[in-house]
Amino acid sequence: MPIFDIQTLLQFYEMLIDDFDDLMRERHSARRAFHCIMEVYHLREWVWHDLVENNQKLKDALKVTSESDFRPHQPELHLVSVSPGYHER
């Protein structure tokens, strides 16, 4: 039995939208920004498992054969970097 109420890709996406809206209201919040970064990263996994993994036609269109091939299709992640040691003040 699931512990949390997020069970589907759509629910996960809605959580991301809610958290992004919170970030837009509190643009200074590192916590809210970090939540969005982590959720965007994990959204790829949800999309792979729920939409792509068992859909050969979509895999062919995306030119992917495995989950590791699917990673490059999220190019915006390279724009986000966390500097090592930044948290160590």
N, C-alpha and C positions, 0 to 999 in steps of 0.2 A: 504494500500500500504506500502510495507517495506521501512524502512529508509536506511538500509545499504545493501551492495551488498552480504552479506553472507546469503544465503537462503537454502543451502543444507548441509548435513553432509560432503560431499566431499569438498565443498568450505570451511567449517569450518576446516577440517583436513588440507587442503592446507595452510590456514592462520597459523595454528599451525606450520607446517613445515617451512614456511617462517620466523616466529618469532623465531623458534629454530635455524635456520641458522643464523639469526641476533645475537642470543645469543652466538653462537659458534664463531662469529667474535668479539664479545665484551663480553667476559666471565666475566669481572668485573662488568657488568651492572646489578644492582639489579632490575631495571625497566624491562629489557628484561627477566630476570629470573622470575620475578613475573608474567609477561604476560604469559609465558609458563606454569607456575604452574596453573594459573587460567584457561587457555585454556584446559589443560589436565583434570582438574577437570570437566569442562563443557562438554568435549568430551563424557564422560560417559552418560550424559543426552541426547545428540544428538544421540548416538548409541542406547540407549534404545528406544527413541521415533521413530527413523527412521528405525531401523532394528529389534528390539527385541519385542517391546510391542505387536504387532499384529501378531507375528510369533510363533504359539504354538509349532511347531517342534523345533525351536531354543530355546525357553524357556524350553522345556523339556530337550534338550541336555545340557543346562547350569544349569538345576535344579533350575530354578527361576520361581516364579509365579507373582511377583510384582516388581516394580521399586526399592523398598527398599531391596529386595533380591538380586538385581543386583549390589548393591554397593560393596559387598565384592569381586567382580570379578575385582576390580581395586586395587590390593594389593600394587602397587608401591606408592600410595599416602601416606602411613604411613612413607615413607622414607623422606618426605618433612615436615619439621616443621618450624613454624615461632615463634620465642621466644616472648612471651608477654612482652611488654615494650621495646623491642629492638629499636623501632623507636623513643622512647622518650629519646633523648640525651640532 
